[in-house]
Amino acid sequence: MLNSIFNNTVSMDLDALSKILQDWTNRVPLLIVGSGASVPYNLPSMWALGEFLKNSISFSGLDDQKQFDEFKLLLDKCKDLEKSLFEINIRPNVLQKIVSQTWELVNKCDLEAYEVFLKNPVSFPFADLVKHLLGTAEKKISVITTNYDRLVEYAASLAGAFICTGYSQNYISHFSNGIHQNNFAGLKGYKGQANIWKVHGSLDWFKNSDDIDIQLPLRHSIPDNYRASIVTPGLNKYFETHTEPYRTIFSQADNEIEKAFGYLCIGYGFNDVHVQPKLIKEIRNQKPIIVITKELTENTKKAIINNNCKNYLLFEQDKNPANTRIYSSALGEDFIPNSSYWMLGEYLKLLKP
């Protein structure tokens, strides 16, 4: 079917391509979701977050302000938020302000996206993907995401899934390192189970004054005497992730990567030291991987194309933005004209026989 449309313009066997991705996707790969999946819904990019932090933070203490000014100079120079934060051993007051302001911006944009989904659920193809995968025999999916936002949770909700992030399903809920081991997929009223492992934290997660992990859904502000439980870029990332709930979440994420049949990466750039080492090990052992993103990072190409991986399909926007460029371990590299299959909504069309 696809070849009959494009056989005069591309050399790639598009019917073969479609059969491969249908096979790999319908066997329910582990979903790995990065920031590129959220940007289309007006969640801030790392660049936008860096600009916001520069313009929204100031300190009365001279030492704190001096360090923050140093951070701003570094950010202006290298244009890389994470690299700038790595260069500085951040003072506690500066770190706390960066965390709270990061939460403020991402939360504001997230709640705006939530309103859009409520008014027009059909505008959210991620929900269609989750619904499609839950239609398989096992009725269970797993997602690893480096994002703070709740877009994966919104998608699973629209798809009718029971969501498990490690916290109980209460308005004030607590973390349990074994709650996901229950089988919720068969509960009446739900269409399946979605285990969502948020390796850098969530907008809904907080620590109280006693350092207890608590989930408070859909807050418009951080409660008094609480702090946001999100892991910002920089050196503190390594310290934070050795504490709960992250120790359990990383353990579960590793288990999911090891036992997965394959992987579907959406907007993930292979820039995270917590997820990618084990993922790269598994795809080098011939597990299939699909990546869809607007622009493949050099790290992605290095980790997959240049790393002796045997089963991959990579989709990105071509240099000519009207086209999709595809890299396939089986079919080579080519482009599909007049297409946007690097976008999830368009990619889903390829899943239809």
C-alpha positions as CSV (number, residue, x, y, z in Angstrom):
1,M,0.0,0.0,0.0
2,L,2.6,2.5,1.0
3,N,4.9,1.6,-1.8
4,S,2.1,2.2,-4.3
5,I,2.0,5.8,-3.1
6,F,5.7,6.5,-2.9
7,N,7.5,3.9,-5.2
8,N,8.5,6.6,-7.7
9,T,10.2,8.8,-5.2
10,V,11.9,6.6,-2.5
11,S,13.9,3.4,-2.6
12,M,13.0,2.1,0.8
13,D,10.5,-0.8,0.9
14,L,7.7,1.0,2.8
15,D,5.4,-2.0,3.1
16,A,8.3,-3.9,4.7
17,L,8.9,-0.9,7.0
18,S,5.2,-0.8,8.0
19,K,5.2,-4.5,8.8
20,I,8.3,-4.2,11.0
21,L,7.0,-1.3,13.1
22,Q,3.6,-2.9,13.4
23,D,5.2,-6.1,14.6
24,W,7.5,-4.4,17.1
25,T,4.8,-2.0,18.4
26,N,2.1,-4.6,18.7
27,R,4.3,-6.7,20.9
28,V,4.1,-3.9,23.5
29,P,7.5,-2.4,23.8
30,L,8.6,-0.5,26.9
31,L,7.8,3.2,26.3
32,I,10.6,5.7,27.1
33,V,9.4,9.3,27.1
34,G,11.7,12.3,27.0
35,S,11.2,16.1,26.9
36,G,10.7,16.1,23.2
37,A,7.3,14.4,23.7
38,S,6.1,17.3,25.9
39,V,7.3,20.3,23.9
40,P,4.5,20.1,21.3
41,Y,2.0,20.7,24.1
42,N,3.8,23.9,25.1
43,L,5.8,22.4,28.0
44,P,9.1,24.3,28.3
45,S,12.2,23.2,26.6
46,M,15.5,23.2,28.5
47,W,16.4,26.4,26.8
48,A,13.1,28.1,27.8
49,L,13.5,26.8,31.4
50,G,16.9,28.3,31.6
51,E,15.7,31.7,30.3
52,F,12.9,31.6,32.9
53,L,15.2,30.8,35.7
54,K,17.5,33.7,34.7
55,N,14.7,36.2,34.7
56,S,12.7,35.1,37.7
57,I,15.2,34.5,40.5
58,S,17.0,36.9,42.7
59,F,18.4,36.8,46.3
60,S,18.8,39.2,49.1
61,G,21.9,37.4,50.4
62,L,25.0,38.6,48.6
63,D,26.7,35.2,48.5
64,D,23.6,33.6,47.0
65,Q,23.2,36.3,44.4
66,K,26.8,36.2,43.5
67,Q,26.6,32.5,42.8
68,F,23.4,32.9,40.8
69,D,25.0,35.7,38.7
70,E,27.9,33.3,38.0
71,F,25.3,30.6,36.9
72,K,23.7,33.2,34.5
73,L,27.0,34.1,32.9
74,L,27.8,30.4,32.4
75,L,24.3,29.8,30.9
76,D,24.7,32.7,28.5
77,K,28.0,31.4,27.4
78,C,27.3,27.7,26.8
79,K,23.5,27.8,26.2
80,D,23.1,24.5,28.1
81,L,21.2,24.5,31.4
82,E,22.5,21.1,32.6
83,K,26.1,21.9,31.7
84,S,25.9,25.2,33.5
85,L,24.5,23.6,36.7
86,F,27.2,21.0,36.6
87,E,29.9,23.7,36.7
88,I,28.8,25.0,40.0
89,N,28.6,23.5,43.5
90,I,25.2,25.1,44.1
91,R,24.5,26.6,47.5
92,P,21.3,25.2,49.3
93,N,19.3,28.5,49.0
94,V,20.1,28.7,45.3
95,L,19.2,25.1,44.7
96,Q,15.9,25.4,46.6
97,K,15.0,28.4,44.5
98,I,15.9,26.8,41.2
99,V,13.8,23.7,42.2
100,S,10.7,25.8,43.2
101,Q,10.9,28.0,40.1
102,T,11.3,25.0,37.9
103,W,8.2,23.5,39.5
104,E,6.3,26.8,39.0
105,L,6.9,27.1,35.3
106,V,6.5,23.4,34.4
107,N,3.4,23.1,36.5
108,K,1.7,26.2,35.0
109,C,2.3,24.9,31.5
110,D,1.2,21.4,32.5
111,L,-2.1,22.6,33.9
112,E,-2.8,24.6,30.7
113,A,-2.2,21.4,28.7
114,Y,-4.6,19.6,31.0
115,E,-7.3,22.0,30.2
116,V,-6.7,21.5,26.5
117,F,-7.0,17.8,26.8
118,L,-10.2,18.1,28.8
119,K,-11.8,20.2,26.1
120,N,-10.5,18.2,23.2
121,P,-9.2,14.7,24.1
122,V,-8.8,13.8,20.4
123,S,-5.9,16.2,20.2
124,F,-3.7,14.0,22.3
125,P,-2.3,11.1,20.2
126,F,-0.4,9.7,23.2
127,A,-3.7,8.5,24.7
128,D,-4.4,6.7,21.4
129,L,-1.1,4.9,21.6
130,V,-1.8,3.8,25.2
131,K,-5.2,2.7,24.3
132,H,-3.8,0.7,21.3
133,L,-1.2,-1.0,23.5
134,L,-3.7,-1.8,26.3
135,G,-5.8,-3.6,23.6
136,T,-3.3,-6.4,23.6
137,A,-3.8,-9.6,25.6
138,E,-1.8,-8.6,28.6
139,K,-3.6,-5.2,29.1
140,K,-0.6,-3.7,30.7
141,I,2.0,-1.2,29.6
142,S,5.1,0.2,31.3
143,V,6.5,3.7,30.8
144,I,9.8,5.3,31.9
145,T,9.9,9.0,31.6
146,T,12.5,11.7,32.5
147,N,9.8,14.4,32.5
148,Y,8.3,16.1,35.6
149,D,5.0,16.8,33.8
150,R,1.8,14.7,34.0
151,L,1.3,14.2,30.3
152,V,1.8,10.4,30.4
153,E,-0.6,10.2,33.3
154,Y,-3.2,12.2,31.4
155,A,-2.8,9.9,28.4
156,A,-3.2,6.8,30.5
157,S,-6.3,8.3,32.2
158,L,-7.9,9.1,28.8
159,A,-7.2,5.5,27.7
160,G,-9.0,4.2,30.8
161,A,-5.9,2.7,32.5
162,F,-5.3,2.2,36.2
163,I,-2.1,4.2,36.9
164,C,0.7,3.1,39.1
165,T,3.6,5.4,39.8
166,G,4.5,3.8,43.2
167,Y,2.1,6.0,45.1
168,S,-1.4,5.1,46.4
169,Q,-4.4,6.4,44.5
170,N,-5.5,9.0,47.2
171,Y,-5.7,12.7,47.3
172,I,-3.0,12.6,49.9
173,S,-1.0,9.5,49.0
174,H,2.2,7.8,50.2
175,F,4.9,5.9,48.4
176,S,5.1,2.1,48.5
177,N,7.9,0.1,47.0
178,G,5.7,-2.8,46.1
179,I,2.3,-1.4,45.1
180,H,3.0,-2.0,41.4
181,Q,3.2,-5.7,42.0
182,N,-0.6,-5.9,42.4
183,N,-2.4,-6.8,39.2
184,F,-4.7,-3.9,38.5
185,A,-5.2,-4.8,34.8
186,G,-8.2,-7.0,35.6
187,L,-10.1,-4.5,37.8
188,K,-13.6,-3.8,36.7
189,G,-14.0,-0.3,35.3
190,Y,-10.4,-0.2,34.0
191,K,-9.1,-1.1,30.5
192,G,-5.6,-2.1,31.8
193,Q,-2.7,-1.1,33.9
194,A,0.0,1.6,33.2
195,N,3.1,1.4,35.3
196,I,4.8,4.9,35.0
197,W,8.3,5.3,36.4
198,K,9.2,8.9,36.7
199,V,12.9,8.8,37.2
200,H,13.4,12.5,37.8
201,G,10.3,13.1,39.9
202,S,6.9,14.5,39.3
203,L,5.0,17.8,39.8
204,D,2.7,15.8,42.1
205,W,5.5,14.7,44.5
206,F,6.6,16.5,47.6
207,K,8.5,16.1,50.8
208,N,7.1,17.4,54.0
209,S,9.0,19.0,56.9
210,D,9.7,15.4,58.2
211,D,11.2,14.4,54.9
212,I,8.3,12.0,54.2
213,D,7.4,11.5,50.5
214,I,3.8,12.5,49.7
215,Q,1.8,12.8,46.5
216,L,-0.6,15.7,46.3
217,P,-2.2,15.7,42.8
218,L,-2.7,18.8,40.6
219,R,-1.5,21.4,43.0
220,H,-1.5,25.0,41.8
221,S,1.3,25.9,44.3
222,I,3.7,24.2,46.5
223,P,2.2,23.8,50.0
224,D,3.7,25.6,53.0
225,N,6.4,23.5,54.7
226,Y,6.7,21.2,51.7
227,R,9.2,21.1,48.9
228,A,8.9,19.9,45.4
229,S,10.4,16.4,44.8
230,I,11.9,16.9,41.4
231,V,15.5,16.3,40.4
232,T,16.9,19.3,38.5
233,P,19.9,19.1,36.2
234,G,23.3,19.4,37.8
235,L,25.4,17.7,40.5
236,N,22.4,17.4,42.9
237,K,20.8,14.9,40.4
238,Y,23.2,12.2,41.6
239,F,22.6,12.9,45.3
240,E,18.9,13.1,45.1
241,T,18.5,9.8,43.1
242,H,20.2,7.8,45.9
243,T,17.2,8.6,48.2
244,E,13.6,7.4,48.2
245,P,11.4,7.3,46.2
246,Y,14.1,7.3,43.5
247,R,16.1,4.3,44.7
248,T,13.0,2.1,44.2
249,I,12.0,3.8,41.0
250,F,15.4,3.3,39.4
251,S,15.4,-0.3,40.5
252,Q,12.0,-0.8,38.8
253,A,13.0,1.1,35.7
254,D,16.1,-1.2,35.4
255,N,13.9,-4.2,35.8
256,E,11.5,-3.0,33.1
257,I,14.4,-2.3,30.7
258,E,15.8,-5.8,31.3
259,K,12.6,-7.7,30.8
260,A,11.1,-5.7,27.9
261,F,10.7,-7.2,24.5
262,G,11.8,-3.9,22.9
263,Y,11.5,-0.1,23.2
264,L,9.6,2.7,21.7
265,C,11.3,6.0,22.5
266,I,9.3,9.2,22.1
267,G,11.2,12.5,22.2
268,Y,14.0,10.9,24.2
269,G,17.5,12.1,23.3
270,F,19.8,9.6,25.0
271,N,21.2,12.4,27.2
272,D,20.3,10.8,30.6
273,V,22.9,8.8,32.5
274,H,20.3,7.1,34.6
275,V,18.3,5.4,31.8
276,Q,20.5,5.0,28.8
277,P,23.4,2.7,30.0
278,K,21.1,-0.3,30.6
279,L,19.0,0.5,27.6
280,I,22.1,0.6,25.3
281,K,23.2,-2.7,26.7
282,E,19.9,-4.3,25.9
283,I,19.6,-3.0,22.3
284,R,23.1,-4.2,21.6
285,N,21.8,-7.6,22.5
286,Q,19.4,-7.3,19.5
287,K,16.3,-6.1,21.2
288,P,14.4,-3.9,18.8
289,I,14.1,-0.1,19.3
290,I,12.0,2.5,17.6
291,V,12.7,6.2,18.1
292,I,10.4,9.0,17.0
293,T,11.5,12.6,17.6
294,K,11.7,15.9,15.7
295,E,15.5,15.8,15.6
296,L,17.7,12.8,16.5
297,T,20.5,13.9,18.8
298,E,24.1,12.9,18.1
299,N,24.0,10.9,21.3
300,T,21.0,8.9,19.8
301,K,22.8,8.2,16.6
302,K,26.0,7.2,18.5
303,A,24.1,4.9,20.8
304,I,22.2,3.1,18.1
305,I,23.4,3.5,14.6
306,N,27.1,3.6,15.4
307,N,26.9,1.0,18.3
308,N,26.5,-2.3,16.5
309,C,22.7,-2.4,17.2
310,K,20.9,-4.9,14.9
311,N,17.2,-3.9,15.1
312,Y,16.3,-0.3,15.0
313,L,13.9,2.2,13.3
314,L,14.6,5.9,13.8
315,F,12.2,8.6,12.6
316,E,13.0,12.4,12.5
317,Q,12.0,15.4,10.5
318,D,14.1,15.7,7.4
319,K,16.2,18.7,6.5
320,N,13.3,19.4,4.2
321,P,10.6,19.8,6.8
322,A,8.0,18.5,4.5
323,N,9.6,15.0,4.7
324,T,10.4,12.3,7.3
325,R,13.8,10.8,7.4
326,I,14.0,7.2,8.4
327,Y,17.0,5.1,9.5
328,S,16.5,1.3,9.5
329,S,18.8,-1.5,10.4
330,A,17.1,-3.7,7.9
331,L,16.1,-1.2,5.1
332,G,18.8,1.5,5.2
333,E,18.3,5.2,5.3
334,D,15.8,7.2,3.2
335,F,13.1,9.7,3.4
336,I,9.3,9.7,2.9
337,P,8.1,12.8,1.1
338,N,5.2,14.9,2.3
339,S,5.0,13.1,5.6
340,S,5.5,13.8,9.3
341,Y,5.9,10.3,10.7
342,W,8.3,11.6,13.3
343,M,5.2,13.0,15.0
344,L,3.3,10.5,17.2
345,G,-0.1,11.2,15.7
346,E,1.2,10.5,12.2
347,Y,3.3,7.5,13.3
348,L,0.1,5.9,14.7
349,K,-1.3,5.9,11.1
350,L,1.5,3.4,10.2
351,L,0.2,0.9,12.7
352,K,-3.0,0.4,10.8
353,P,-2.7,-2.6,8.4
